[in-house]
Amino acid sequence: MKKKQSKKKAQNKKKKNFSPNTAFGNPEKTSNPVTTPKKSSSGIPKYVADRMARRIFFTAGIPTILGMSVFVVSYIIVTRNIAEIPPSSTIAISALFFLLGLAGLSFGILSASWDKEPGSFFGIENIPMNIQRAKAAFKPATQNFEDKS
């Protein structure tokens, strides 16, 4: 009868011994590159993303920069004794610019045209269509499926 081998001995037999040259060699040279098939992307196309980024920069970036610069300008005015500005008005004006930047962020995303052509300058005509796309993206898959039987 054969003796049962312990699990450790069975695992030790399966291990491969590598020489230091192969163990610490360049793995990029020895490994075969894995090619994955390209999936059709259902995300935002690059030209639409670039268009959104430009609109967001102008409609959200500029008000946000102004919101931060309110503190600097207020500090300069108060320290040079040009005028006495209450801190509450500085915060209120800054908050107004930040809210304007938040609205600009939403506008920049929703007003971008998904067509190859850039569309109009403001893109207001694209907002209702993009809101419907956003609503459809958040619906569960069962609601998007229509039973045709």
Salt bridges, closest charged atoms under 4 A:
ASP50 OD2 - LYS46 NZ 3.31
